[in-house]
């Protein structure tokens, strides 16, 4: 039986998605730490804000 999501996790995810829109690397850092996805997001953000934002939202939404 799958576990249900609590109100706290939903609020946290909404906060991280909002953070992903304005500061994508910080949202990824909070989600995965200093791993490969964080450094990839730094690179994508430097190449253009939108690719970094899309990657950050994807990471937050799938974890």
Jmol script that loads the backbone (N, CA, C; Angstrom):
load data "model"
ATOM      1  N   UNK A   1       0.846  -1.177   0.000  1.00  0.00           N
ATOM      2  CA  UNK A   1       0.000   0.000   0.000  1.00  0.00           C
ATOM      3  C   UNK A   1       0.891   1.239   0.000  1.00  0.00           C
ATOM      4  N   UNK A   2       0.733   2.121  -0.995  1.00  0.00           N
ATOM      5  CA  UNK A   2       1.579   3.301  -1.063  1.00  0.00           C
ATOM      6  C   UNK A   2       1.255   4.289   0.053  1.00  0.00           C
ATOM      7  N   UNK A   3       2.285   4.970   0.478  1.00  0.00           N
ATOM      8  CA  UNK A   3       2.105   5.964   1.519  1.00  0.00           C
ATOM      9  C   UNK A   3       1.549   7.241   0.922  1.00  0.00           C
ATOM     10  N   UNK A   4       0.648   7.900   1.641  1.00  0.00           N
ATOM     11  CA  UNK A   4       0.089   9.159   1.178  1.00  0.00           C
ATOM     12  C   UNK A   4       1.022  10.318   1.480  1.00  0.00           C
ATOM     13  N   UNK A   5       0.866  11.370   0.746  1.00  0.00           N
ATOM     14  CA  UNK A   5       1.675  12.560   0.960  1.00  0.00           C
ATOM     15  C   UNK A   5       1.017  13.414   2.029  1.00  0.00           C
ATOM     16  N   UNK A   6       1.822  13.949   2.907  1.00  0.00           N
ATOM     17  CA  UNK A   6       1.283  14.799   3.961  1.00  0.00           C
ATOM     18  C   UNK A   6       1.245  16.244   3.484  1.00  0.00           C
ATOM     19  N   UNK A   7       0.550  17.063   4.219  1.00  0.00           N
ATOM     20  CA  UNK A   7       0.471  18.477   3.878  1.00  0.00           C
ATOM     21  C   UNK A   7       1.822  19.158   3.918  1.00  0.00           C
ATOM     22  N   UNK A   8       2.691  18.719   4.835  1.00  0.00           N
ATOM     23  CA  UNK A   8       4.021  19.317   4.936  1.00  0.00           C
ATOM     24  C   UNK A   8       4.857  19.060   3.687  1.00  0.00           C
ATOM     25  N   UNK A   9       4.785  17.854   3.137  1.00  0.00           N
ATOM     26  CA  UNK A   9       5.587  17.567   1.953  1.00  0.00           C
ATOM     27  C   UNK A   9       5.053  18.306   0.735  1.00  0.00           C
ATOM     28  N   UNK A  10       3.755  18.486   0.647  1.00  0.00           N
ATOM     29  CA  UNK A  10       3.178  19.226  -0.478  1.00  0.00           C
ATOM     30  C   UNK A  10       3.591  20.693  -0.404  1.00  0.00           C
ATOM     31  N   UNK A  11       3.553  21.278   0.782  1.00  0.00           N
ATOM     32  CA  UNK A  11       3.972  22.667   0.949  1.00  0.00           C
ATOM     33  C   UNK A  11       5.458  22.810   0.639  1.00  0.00           C
ATOM     34  N   UNK A  12       6.259  21.844   1.089  1.00  0.00           N
ATOM     35  CA  UNK A  12       7.688  21.873   0.796  1.00  0.00           C
ATOM     36  C   UNK A  12       7.968  21.777  -0.690  1.00  0.00           C
ATOM     37  N   UNK A  13       7.229  20.929  -1.398  1.00  0.00           N
ATOM     38  CA  UNK A  13       7.424  20.792  -2.843  1.00  0.00           C
ATOM     39  C   UNK A  13       7.003  22.067  -3.578  1.00  0.00           C
ATOM     40  N   UNK A  14       5.926  22.686  -3.158  1.00  0.00           N
ATOM     41  CA  UNK A  14       5.493  23.946  -3.780  1.00  0.00           C
ATOM     42  C   UNK A  14       6.559  25.018  -3.561  1.00  0.00           C
ATOM     43  N   UNK A  15       7.106  25.081  -2.349  1.00  0.00           N
ATOM     44  CA  UNK A  15       8.172  26.034  -2.061  1.00  0.00           C
ATOM     45  C   UNK A  15       9.389  25.777  -2.947  1.00  0.00           C
ATOM     46  N   UNK A  16       9.764  24.513  -3.119  1.00  0.00           N
ATOM     47  CA  UNK A  16      10.926  24.179  -3.941  1.00  0.00           C
ATOM     48  C   UNK A  16      10.678  24.489  -5.413  1.00  0.00           C
ATOM     49  N   UNK A  17       9.455  24.308  -5.886  1.00  0.00           N
ATOM     50  CA  UNK A  17       9.152  24.627  -7.285  1.00  0.00           C
ATOM     51  C   UNK A  17       9.206  26.135  -7.501  1.00  0.00           C
ATOM     52  N   UNK A  18       8.697  26.906  -6.545  1.00  0.00           N
ATOM     53  CA  UNK A  18       8.808  28.363  -6.648  1.00  0.00           C
ATOM     54  C   UNK A  18      10.272  28.773  -6.611  1.00  0.00           C
ATOM     55  N   UNK A  19      11.043  28.156  -5.751  1.00  0.00           N
ATOM     56  CA  UNK A  19      12.478  28.424  -5.679  1.00  0.00           C
ATOM     57  C   UNK A  19      13.164  28.022  -6.986  1.00  0.00           C
ATOM     58  N   UNK A  20      12.710  26.942  -7.604  1.00  0.00           N
ATOM     59  CA  UNK A  20      13.285  26.483  -8.869  1.00  0.00           C
ATOM     60  C   UNK A  20      13.063  27.489  -9.993  1.00  0.00           C
ATOM     61  N   UNK A  21      12.009  28.261  -9.900  1.00  0.00           N
ATOM     62  CA  UNK A  21      11.740  29.269 -10.925  1.00  0.00           C
ATOM     63  C   UNK A  21      12.699  30.445 -10.787  1.00  0.00           C
ATOM     64  N   UNK A  22      12.971  30.859  -9.556  1.00  0.00           N
ATOM     65  CA  UNK A  22      13.794  32.053  -9.348  1.00  0.00           C
ATOM     66  C   UNK A  22      15.274  31.739  -9.121  1.00  0.00           C
ATOM     67  N   UNK A  23      15.585  30.658  -8.422  1.00  0.00           N
ATOM     68  CA  UNK A  23      16.970  30.260  -8.133  1.00  0.00           C
ATOM     69  C   UNK A  23      17.124  28.757  -8.359  1.00  0.00           C
ATOM     70  N   UNK A  24      17.194  28.330  -9.615  1.00  0.00           N
ATOM     71  CA  UNK A  24      17.214  26.891  -9.914  1.00  0.00           C
ATOM     72  C   UNK A  24      18.307  26.091  -9.201  1.00  0.00           C
ATOM     73  N   UNK A  25      19.562  26.558  -9.148  1.00  0.00           N
ATOM     74  CA  UNK A  25      20.578  25.732  -8.486  1.00  0.00           C
ATOM     75  C   UNK A  25      20.307  25.507  -6.990  1.00  0.00           C
ATOM     76  N   UNK A  26      19.725  26.486  -6.327  1.00  0.00           N
ATOM     77  CA  UNK A  26      19.433  26.334  -4.901  1.00  0.00           C
ATOM     78  C   UNK A  26      18.365  25.263  -4.684  1.00  0.00           C
ATOM     79  N   UNK A  27      17.349  25.239  -5.545  1.00  0.00           N
ATOM     80  CA  UNK A  27      16.301  24.227  -5.431  1.00  0.00           C
ATOM     81  C   UNK A  27      16.871  22.827  -5.643  1.00  0.00           C
ATOM     82  N   UNK A  28      17.768  22.683  -6.620  1.00  0.00           N
ATOM     83  CA  UNK A  28      18.387  21.377  -6.879  1.00  0.00           C
ATOM     84  C   UNK A  28      19.307  21.003  -5.726  1.00  0.00           C
ATOM     85  N   UNK A  29      20.024  21.962  -5.185  1.00  0.00           N
ATOM     86  CA  UNK A  29      20.901  21.701  -4.041  1.00  0.00           C
ATOM     87  C   UNK A  29      20.099  21.187  -2.852  1.00  0.00           C
ATOM     88  N   UNK A  30      18.953  21.789  -2.585  1.00  0.00           N
ATOM     89  CA  UNK A  30      18.115  21.325  -1.478  1.00  0.00           C
ATOM     90  C   UNK A  30      17.561  19.928  -1.726  1.00  0.00           C
ATOM     91  N   UNK A  31      17.338  19.594  -2.979  1.00  0.00           N
ATOM     92  CA  UNK A  31      16.732  18.307  -3.323  1.00  0.00           C
ATOM     93  C   UNK A  31      17.748  17.165  -3.357  1.00  0.00           C
ATOM     94  N   UNK A  32      18.918  17.370  -3.985  1.00  0.00           N
ATOM     95  CA  UNK A  32      19.858  16.264  -4.184  1.00  0.00           C
ATOM     96  C   UNK A  32      21.214  16.479  -3.541  1.00  0.00           C
ATOM     97  N   UNK A  33      21.514  17.662  -3.062  1.00  0.00           N
ATOM     98  CA  UNK A  33      22.821  17.928  -2.475  1.00  0.00           C
ATOM     99  C   UNK A  33      23.850  18.233  -3.549  1.00  0.00           C
ATOM    100  N   UNK A  34      25.130  18.113  -3.187  1.00  0.00           N
ATOM    101  CA  UNK A  34      26.222  18.438  -4.108  1.00  0.00           C
ATOM    102  C   UNK A  34      26.571  17.238  -4.988  1.00  0.00           C
ATOM    103  N   UNK A  35      25.626  16.798  -5.744  1.00  0.00           N
ATOM    104  CA  UNK A  35      25.827  15.671  -6.653  1.00  0.00           C
ATOM    105  C   UNK A  35      25.832  16.165  -8.081  1.00  0.00           C
ATOM    106  N   UNK A  36      25.830  15.252  -9.023  1.00  0.00           N
ATOM    107  CA  UNK A  36      25.915  15.581 -10.444  1.00  0.00           C
ATOM    108  C   UNK A  36      24.804  16.479 -10.952  1.00  0.00           C
ATOM    109  N   UNK A  37      23.586  16.259 -10.462  1.00  0.00           N
ATOM    110  CA  UNK A  37      22.464  17.078 -10.928  1.00  0.00           C
ATOM    111  C   UNK A  37      22.654  18.546 -10.548  1.00  0.00           C
ATOM    112  N   UNK A  38      23.255  18.796  -9.397  1.00  0.00           N
ATOM    113  CA  UNK A  38      23.503  20.181  -8.982  1.00  0.00           C
ATOM    114  C   UNK A  38      24.467  20.861  -9.949  1.00  0.00           C
ATOM    115  N   UNK A  39      25.577  20.183 -10.268  1.00  0.00           N
ATOM    116  CA  UNK A  39      26.563  20.784 -11.157  1.00  0.00           C
ATOM    117  C   UNK A  39      26.018  20.924 -12.578  1.00  0.00           C
ATOM    118  N   UNK A  40      25.218  19.971 -13.013  1.00  0.00           N
ATOM    119  CA  UNK A  40      24.568  20.086 -14.319  1.00  0.00           C
ATOM    120  C   UNK A  40      23.635  21.289 -14.342  1.00  0.00           C
ATOM    121  N   UNK A  41      22.923  21.502 -13.260  1.00  0.00           N
ATOM    122  CA  UNK A  41      22.012  22.638 -13.201  1.00  0.00           C
ATOM    123  C   UNK A  41      22.770  23.966 -13.201  1.00  0.00           C
ATOM    124  N   UNK A  42      23.914  24.012 -12.535  1.00  0.00           N
ATOM    125  CA  UNK A  42      24.744  25.226 -12.585  1.00  0.00           C
ATOM    126  C   UNK A  42      25.122  25.526 -14.038  1.00  0.00           C
ATOM    127  N   UNK A  43      25.571  24.495 -14.751  1.00  0.00           N
ATOM    128  CA  UNK A  43      25.959  24.668 -16.150  1.00  0.00           C
ATOM    129  C   UNK A  43      24.778  25.113 -17.008  1.00  0.00           C
ATOM    130  N   UNK A  44      23.629  24.463 -16.834  1.00  0.00           N
ATOM    131  CA  UNK A  44      22.445  24.832 -17.614  1.00  0.00           C
ATOM    132  C   UNK A  44      21.978  26.245 -17.295  1.00  0.00           C
ATOM    133  N   UNK A  45      22.087  26.649 -16.052  1.00  0.00           N
ATOM    134  CA  UNK A  45      21.682  27.999 -15.674  1.00  0.00           C
ATOM    135  C   UNK A  45      22.626  29.034 -16.282  1.00  0.00           C
ATOM    136  N   UNK A  46      23.908  28.719 -16.317  1.00  0.00           N
ATOM    137  CA  UNK A  46      24.865  29.639 -16.937  1.00  0.00           C
ATOM    138  C   UNK A  46      24.668  29.744 -18.446  1.00  0.00           C
ATOM    139  N   UNK A  47      24.249  28.662 -19.081  1.00  0.00           N
ATOM    140  CA  UNK A  47      24.012  28.677 -20.527  1.00  0.00           C
ATOM    141  C   UNK A  47      22.738  29.428 -20.887  1.00  0.00           C
ATOM    142  N   UNK A  48      21.842  29.517 -19.973  1.00  0.00           N
ATOM    143  CA  UNK A  48      20.587  30.232 -20.182  1.00  0.00           C
ATOM    144  C   UNK A  48      19.678  29.928 -19.017  1.00  0.00           C
ATOM    145  N   UNK A  49      18.952  30.885 -18.554  1.00  0.00           N
ATOM    146  CA  UNK A  49      18.130  30.700 -17.363  1.00  0.00           C
ATOM    147  C   UNK A  49      17.039  29.657 -17.522  1.00  0.00           C
ATOM    148  N   UNK A  50      16.450  29.594 -18.699  1.00  0.00           N
ATOM    149  CA  UNK A  50      15.314  28.700 -18.910  1.00  0.00           C
ATOM    150  C   UNK A  50      15.707  27.220 -18.840  1.00  0.00           C
ATOM    151  N   UNK A  51      16.816  26.776 -19.466  1.00  0.00           N
ATOM    152  CA  UNK A  51      17.181  25.359 -19.327  1.00  0.00           C
ATOM    153  C   UNK A  51      17.435  24.951 -17.878  1.00  0.00           C
ATOM    154  N   UNK A  52      18.075  25.823 -17.104  1.00  0.00           N
ATOM    155  CA  UNK A  52      18.303  25.539 -15.697  1.00  0.00           C
ATOM    156  C   UNK A  52      17.008  25.455 -14.921  1.00  0.00           C
ATOM    157  N   UNK A  53      16.068  26.327 -15.259  1.00  0.00           N
ATOM    158  CA  UNK A  53      14.777  26.335 -14.584  1.00  0.00           C
ATOM    159  C   UNK A  53      13.997  25.055 -14.895  1.00  0.00           C
ATOM    160  N   UNK A  54      13.995  24.648 -16.142  1.00  0.00           N
ATOM    161  CA  UNK A  54      13.279  23.431 -16.537  1.00  0.00           C
ATOM    162  C   UNK A  54      13.886  22.214 -15.847  1.00  0.00           C
ATOM    163  N   UNK A  55      15.206  22.143 -15.817  1.00  0.00           N
ATOM    164  CA  UNK A  55      15.879  21.020 -15.163  1.00  0.00           C
ATOM    165  C   UNK A  55      15.561  21.003 -13.672  1.00  0.00           C
ATOM    166  N   UNK A  56      15.579  22.152 -13.022  1.00  0.00           N
ATOM    167  CA  UNK A  56      15.297  22.223 -11.586  1.00  0.00           C
ATOM    168  C   UNK A  56      13.867  21.779 -11.273  1.00  0.00           C
ATOM    169  N   UNK A  57      12.927  22.233 -12.064  1.00  0.00           N
ATOM    170  CA  UNK A  57      11.529  21.846 -11.842  1.00  0.00           C
ATOM    171  C   UNK A  57      11.378  20.335 -12.058  1.00  0.00           C
ATOM    172  N   UNK A  58      12.050  19.792 -13.051  1.00  0.00           N
ATOM    173  CA  UNK A  58      12.004  18.354 -13.309  1.00  0.00           C
ATOM    174  C   UNK A  58      12.562  17.578 -12.113  1.00  0.00           C
ATOM    175  N   UNK A  59      13.698  17.997 -11.583  1.00  0.00           N
ATOM    176  CA  UNK A  59      14.314  17.300 -10.449  1.00  0.00           C
ATOM    177  C   UNK A  59      13.409  17.364  -9.231  1.00  0.00           C
ATOM    178  N   UNK A  60      12.856  18.529  -8.940  1.00  0.00           N
ATOM    179  CA  UNK A  60      11.992  18.673  -7.766  1.00  0.00           C
ATOM    180  C   UNK A  60      10.713  17.857  -7.937  1.00  0.00           C
ATOM    181  N   UNK A  61      10.148  17.859  -9.139  1.00  0.00           N
ATOM    182  CA  UNK A  61       8.875  17.166  -9.347  1.00  0.00           C
ATOM    183  C   UNK A  61       9.008  15.644  -9.342  1.00  0.00           C
ATOM    184  N   UNK A  62      10.169  15.127  -9.741  1.00  0.00           N
ATOM    185  CA  UNK A  62      10.301  13.676  -9.837  1.00  0.00           C
ATOM    186  C   UNK A  62      10.873  13.025  -8.587  1.00  0.00           C
ATOM    187  N   UNK A  63      11.328  13.767  -7.631  1.00  0.00           N
ATOM    188  CA  UNK A  63      11.920  13.175  -6.422  1.00  0.00           C
ATOM    189  C   UNK A  63      11.000  13.302  -5.258  1.00  0.00           C
TER     190      UNK A  63
END
end "model"
wireframe off; spacefill off
backbone 0.3
color backbone group
